[in-house]
Amino acid sequence: REESSHKISISSKSMLYSFLGNTALVNSFHHQSIHFLGKGLKITAIASDGVIEAIESSENKYLCGLQWHPECMIYSSPPMKELIIYFIQKAKNSRNLHYISPDIQTYYQ
C-alpha cells in the first residue's frame, strides 16, 4: 500500500499543488472512478489514462477528494505525510459543522 503505482498531473491552481507540485507518484488501487463532476467541484489531478485522481471545491478551499491513499504513504513520501498532517490539523481545528448541513439537527433525529 505504501508503494506508488503511477504518476498524476496536478493543477497549479489547486491546494494539492502546494504540497505535491505539478506531478506526484501515487498508490492508486481503485476499481471505480469519477465520470461526472458534481456541482461546485473541479478536477485538480488526473492520471495519464484520463482517470480523475483528485477533485476540489470551487467554493470551499478546504474540500478535497483523492482517488489514492496518502495515509499509507507517510513513511515512503514526505509530501504525502505533510498532506496528511495538514488534513488532520484542519479536521482538528474545525468547529464549523454547518458546512455539512445548514440544519445540523437533521443528523441527530
PEQUIBEL-V389859 format. One record per helix or strand of 2 or more residues. SS is the DSSP state (hx for helix, st for strand). FROM is the first residue (numbers start at 1). LEN is the number of residues. If there is no record, write none. Layout:
SS;FROM;LEN
SS;FROM;LEN
This chain:
st;6;5
hx;17;4
st;23;4
st;41;7
st;52;6
st;64;3
hx;70;4
hx;78;16
hx;97;3
hx;104;5
